[in-house]
Amino acid sequence: MAMYSKIAGTGSYLPKKILTNIELESMVDTSDEWIQTRTGIVQRHIASDGQMASDLAFEASCRALDAANLKAQDIDLIILATTTPDMIFPSTACILQEKLGITDGPAFDVQAVCSGFIYALATADMFVSSGKSKNALVVGAEIYSRIVDWSDRNTCVLFGDGAGAVVLSQSEQPGILSSHLHANGGYSKILAAPGRISGGKIQGTPFIAMEGNTVFKFAVKALEEAAIESLAANNLKASDFDWFIPHQANIRIIKSTAHKLGIPMEKVVTTVDRHGNTSAASVPLALDLAVRDGRILSNQYILLEGVGGGFTWGSILLQW
C-alpha cells in the first residue's frame, strides 16, 4: 500500500508588540502611504528583547501539536527553517526539541531564507512518505527585526517577526502531491545579509542588503514558473487550485504572480498587510490563518510557494 504524508495540524505565533507604519514615520524618512502603496504592508510584529526564534517556534509548535491531537513525544523528526537562529550552534531545531521535552529523533535547521519552509516541508515529506518518520514537526521561525538596519527605509519597512508550524504525518490518503525546489547561487549578492563572525568580531555588514527591483522581477518570474511546474506535474490547470498561498513579501509581487497565472485574488491567502515579510515563517503563518478561519476544507487543492535570497524558490501542491 502506498504511503503518503499529510498535514495533520497547523499552528502559528506572532509576538505581542506591533509596529505600525505610522510609528515608522517617526523612526525613518517614510510614510504610511508610501509603504502601503509599494508593499501593501500596514503593520508588523516585533519580538521582545528576551525572545529568540526557538521561543516563537515553541509556541507555534505547541499549537500545531494541539491541532493534530498529538503529544510532543509523538514527534520523531524536527526540521526548522530559519535565517535568524538563536546562535551559531547548536541548531535552533535542537533547542526547540529540548524545549518540547523530546529526547530522540533527528532535528536540524534548513537555511533557504524565504523559501525555507517550502524546502523544510519538502524534506520532511521525503522522510514521512518513505516511512523513515511517522510524525514530523516542520517549522518556520524568524526574528528579522534583529537583522534590519532601522535607518534604511528601503528595507526596515518590509520585515516582521513570527513563526508557523505544521505536523506532517503518515497517511493512506494523498496529502503532499508534489514538491519542486530550485536555487541559483548566481543571484546570491542581490539579496543578502553578508556579515560574518571572525575572531569574535562581526566582519562586513550583518544587515539585510537588497536590490529591490531585481528581486521583484526575479520573484514574479520564479513564482510563476514554480506554479506552472506544479500544475504540469499533477495534470492540473490554474483554475483547479482552491487556494494559492505564496510567500508574503510584497502585495504587488503576489498580485502580479496571481495575474500571470490567471488566479483570482479571492483564491489567494494574504497576510502581508498584517505581518510584513516574515521570511521562512510567512507561508506557514498564512496557511494556519486560512485553516483556522475555515477557508481551507477537505480535499481542496492548495499551492504553497516561496522565493528568497540565494536565490532559492520552490512550490508544493497539497490536497487537504
MARMI-47576 format. One line per field, with one value per residue (C-alpha): residue in one letter; y, z, x. Coordinates in steps of 0.5 Angstrom, whole numbers, plus 500, padded with zeros to 3 digits. Each point is the difference from the previous one (the first is absolute). Example, Ala and Ser with C-alpha at 12.3 -4.5 7.8 and 13.67 -1.06 7.14 Angstrom:
2
type	(A; S);
v	(491; 507);
w	(516; 498);
u	(525; 502);
END
This chain:
320
type	(M; A; M; Y; S; K; I; A; G; T; G; S; Y; L; P; K; K; I; L; T; N; I; E; L; E; S; M; V; D; T; S; D; E; W; I; Q; T; R; T; G; I; V; Q; R; H; I; A; S; D; G; Q; M; A; S; D; L; A; F; E; A; S; C; R; A; L; D; A; A; N; L; K; A; Q; D; I; D; L; I; I; L; A; T; T; T; P; D; M; I; F; P; S; T; A; C; I; L; Q; E; K; L; G; I; T; D; G; P; A; F; D; V; Q; A; V; C; S; G; F; I; Y; A; L; A; T; A; D; M; F; V; S; S; G; K; S; K; N; A; L; V; V; G; A; E; I; Y; S; R; I; V; D; W; S; D; R; N; T; C; V; L; F; G; D; G; A; G; A; V; V; L; S; Q; S; E; Q; P; G; I; L; S; S; H; L; H; A; N; G; G; Y; S; K; I; L; A; A; P; G; R; I; S; G; G; K; I; Q; G; T; P; F; I; A; M; E; G; N; T; V; F; K; F; A; V; K; A; L; E; E; A; A; I; E; S; L; A; A; N; N; L; K; A; S; D; F; D; W; F; I; P; H; Q; A; N; I; R; I; I; K; S; T; A; H; K; L; G; I; P; M; E; K; V; V; T; T; V; D; R; H; G; N; T; S; A; A; S; V; P; L; A; L; D; L; A; V; R; D; G; R; I; L; S; N; Q; Y; I; L; L; E; G; V; G; G; G; F; T; W; G; S; I; L; L; Q; W);
v	(500; 507; 504; 508; 506; 504; 507; 498; 506; 507; 506; 507; 505; 508; 504; 505; 506; 503; 505; 505; 504; 506; 498; 499; 507; 503; 495; 501; 504; 497; 500; 495; 502; 498; 494; 497; 503; 496; 494; 499; 500; 503; 497; 495; 496; 501; 495; 503; 500; 494; 496; 495; 496; 494; 503; 502; 493; 497; 504; 498; 493; 499; 503; 495; 494; 502; 501; 493; 497; 497; 501; 502; 493; 498; 504; 497; 505; 507; 505; 507; 505; 507; 505; 503; 494; 501; 499; 498; 493; 495; 501; 503; 494; 496; 506; 499; 493; 501; 505; 495; 495; 495; 496; 496; 500; 505; 507; 505; 507; 502; 506; 503; 506; 502; 493; 497; 497; 497; 497; 497; 497; 497; 497; 497; 497; 496; 497; 499; 497; 496; 497; 503; 504; 500; 507; 506; 507; 505; 507; 507; 505; 507; 506; 504; 507; 498; 500; 506; 507; 504; 506; 497; 502; 495; 494; 501; 502; 493; 495; 497; 494; 494; 492; 495; 492; 494; 493; 495; 493; 494; 499; 495; 506; 504; 507; 503; 498; 503; 505; 504; 503; 505; 504; 504; 503; 505; 505; 499; 507; 503; 499; 498; 502; 499; 501; 494; 499; 499; 501; 502; 506; 501; 501; 503; 502; 496; 504; 498; 503; 499; 503; 501; 500; 494; 496; 502; 498; 493; 498; 501; 496; 495; 499; 500; 494; 496; 500; 498; 494; 498; 500; 496; 495; 499; 501; 506; 507; 506; 500; 493; 504; 501; 504; 504; 501; 504; 503; 506; 505; 506; 500; 502; 494; 496; 503; 500; 493; 498; 504; 497; 493; 502; 499; 505; 504; 496; 494; 503; 500; 506; 502; 505; 506; 498; 496; 503; 496; 494; 496; 493; 501; 503; 494; 496; 506; 502; 492; 500; 506; 497; 493; 503; 505; 495; 501; 494; 494; 492; 498; 507; 501; 505; 503; 503; 504; 503; 504; 503; 502; 495; 501; 494; 498; 495; 497; 495; 497; 498; 496; 502);
w	(500; 498; 506; 500; 504; 502; 505; 506; 504; 499; 505; 500; 505; 499; 505; 504; 498; 494; 496; 495; 494; 504; 505; 495; 497; 507; 499; 493; 494; 497; 500; 501; 493; 497; 504; 498; 493; 499; 504; 503; 507; 506; 506; 502; 507; 503; 505; 507; 502; 504; 495; 495; 494; 504; 504; 494; 497; 507; 500; 493; 501; 506; 496; 495; 504; 503; 494; 498; 506; 502; 505; 499; 502; 493; 496; 497; 496; 500; 494; 502; 494; 503; 498; 507; 504; 508; 499; 495; 503; 502; 495; 502; 499; 505; 505; 498; 501; 507; 502; 498; 504; 494; 501; 494; 492; 495; 501; 495; 497; 493; 497; 494; 502; 498; 496; 507; 502; 493; 500; 507; 498; 494; 504; 505; 495; 498; 507; 501; 494; 500; 506; 504; 504; 503; 502; 498; 503; 495; 502; 497; 505; 499; 504; 494; 505; 502; 493; 497; 500; 503; 497; 493; 498; 494; 504; 507; 498; 497; 505; 506; 505; 501; 500; 497; 500; 498; 502; 494; 501; 496; 497; 495; 496; 496; 503; 497; 493; 497; 502; 496; 502; 497; 501; 496; 504; 494; 504; 507; 500; 498; 507; 506; 507; 499; 507; 503; 506; 501; 506; 504; 496; 494; 493; 495; 501; 504; 497; 494; 493; 494; 493; 500; 493; 498; 506; 498; 493; 501; 506; 495; 495; 504; 504; 493; 498; 506; 500; 493; 501; 506; 495; 495; 505; 502; 493; 503; 498; 504; 501; 503; 506; 506; 504; 498; 506; 497; 505; 503; 497; 497; 497; 493; 500; 502; 495; 494; 501; 501; 494; 496; 502; 499; 507; 503; 507; 503; 500; 503; 507; 502; 507; 498; 502; 507; 500; 496; 497; 505; 495; 502; 504; 495; 497; 506; 503; 494; 500; 507; 500; 494; 503; 507; 497; 496; 493; 499; 499; 499; 493; 498; 496; 503; 496; 505; 497; 503; 497; 503; 501; 497; 495; 502; 498; 500; 500; 504; 498; 505; 501; 506);
u	(500; 503; 501; 499; 502; 494; 500; 496; 500; 503; 502; 503; 502; 501; 504; 495; 504; 497; 504; 495; 502; 498; 505; 506; 498; 504; 506; 502; 498; 494; 492; 495; 497; 507; 501; 492; 501; 506; 500; 493; 502; 497; 503; 505; 501; 507; 503; 501; 508; 499; 497; 504; 498; 499; 495; 496; 501; 498; 493; 498; 502; 496; 494; 501; 501; 493; 497; 503; 498; 507; 505; 507; 502; 497; 504; 506; 503; 501; 502; 500; 501; 503; 505; 501; 502; 501; 507; 505; 499; 497; 495; 493; 497; 504; 498; 493; 500; 503; 494; 495; 503; 502; 506; 501; 499; 503; 500; 503; 500; 498; 503; 497; 497; 493; 500; 502; 493; 499; 507; 499; 493; 502; 506; 495; 495; 506; 501; 493; 498; 505; 499; 506; 496; 493; 498; 505; 500; 501; 501; 502; 502; 503; 502; 502; 500; 507; 503; 497; 503; 495; 503; 499; 493; 500; 501; 498; 492; 500; 501; 497; 501; 496; 499; 496; 500; 497; 499; 502; 497; 500; 493; 497; 497; 504; 502; 506; 499; 507; 506; 504; 507; 505; 506; 504; 506; 502; 495; 503; 502; 493; 497; 505; 502; 507; 503; 504; 504; 507; 505; 494; 498; 495; 503; 496; 493; 495; 494; 496; 502; 495; 500; 492; 499; 504; 497; 493; 501; 503; 495; 494; 503; 502; 494; 496; 505; 499; 493; 500; 504; 496; 494; 503; 503; 493; 496; 496; 498; 501; 492; 501; 503; 496; 505; 506; 505; 506; 506; 497; 506; 496; 493; 502; 504; 494; 495; 505; 501; 493; 498; 505; 497; 493; 498; 495; 503; 493; 504; 507; 501; 504; 503; 505; 496; 500; 506; 505; 505; 502; 504; 500; 494; 496; 497; 498; 497; 496; 498; 498; 496; 496; 499; 497; 495; 497; 502; 504; 496; 501; 502; 502; 506; 505; 506; 506; 505; 507; 505; 506; 507; 505; 496; 496; 493; 495; 493; 496; 493; 496; 493; 497);
END
